[in-house]
Amino acid sequence: MNAGRVTGRVWATQKDASLEGRRLLLVQPTNFRGAATGPEIVALDTVSAGIGDHVMYVSSSEATIPFRPGLTATDATIVGILERVDHVDGSW
C-alpha cells in the first residue's frame, strides 16, 4: 500500500479498451505524514476520490486485482480514501 494525494484529473481520447469508462486521476505520492516522495503518477480510481483527497493506492501487478477476472492496463489503482493516519508524533 502506498499513500498519495489527488492533484488532478486526466482525460485520454484514445486509450486501451480496458480503460473505457474508468476515471484516471493524477496522484502525488506521499509518505504517511503527507510529505511528497516522488513524481506524480496516473492512477485508476475505484473509490470516487476527488482532488485534494489523501488516498491509498496499489501499484505493479496488484493494481489489476480490483478488476479481475478481466485484465486492465494499469500500473496504479486507488483503492481507498484516507480519513486519518495516526502515528507516534501526531497525525495529518
C-alpha positions, -999 to +999 in steps of 0.1 A: +000+000+000+011+035-008-002+069+002-008+099-021-028+130-026-050+135-057-039+166-076-059+165-108-078+145-135-065+130-167-085+128-199-075+105-227-094+105-260-075+074-273-069+046-248-068+008-243-103-007-244-099-019-208-098+017-197-131+027-212-154+042-186-128+044-159-116+076-142-080+085-144-066+107-116-032+124-111-017+114-077+012+129-059+029+100-039+034+109-002+047+093+029+020+086+056+029+120+071+017+138+039+051+148+025+057+144-012+080+115-021+083+114-058+069+124-092+032+124-098+016+093-113-016+085-131-039+060-113-073+044-119-099+054-094-121+028-078-134+048-049-147+081-064-118+101-050-116+139-056-090+165-060-073+171-026-082+137-011-055+117+006-057+082-009-042+047-007-031+031-039-015-001-051+010-005-079+025-031-101+006-063-107-015-056-075-031-027-094-051-050-116-066-071-087-097-048-083-107-055-119-104-093-120-113-116-136-107-092-166-074-076-174-069-039-171-040-019-184-028-001-152+003+004-131-015+021-102-050+019-088-066+040-060-082+016-035-091+038-005-096+073+008-076+081+039-096+099+066-069+098+092-034+085+098-022+081+134+015+078+143+036+084+174+043+121+166+008+131+156-014+128+125-021+149+095 
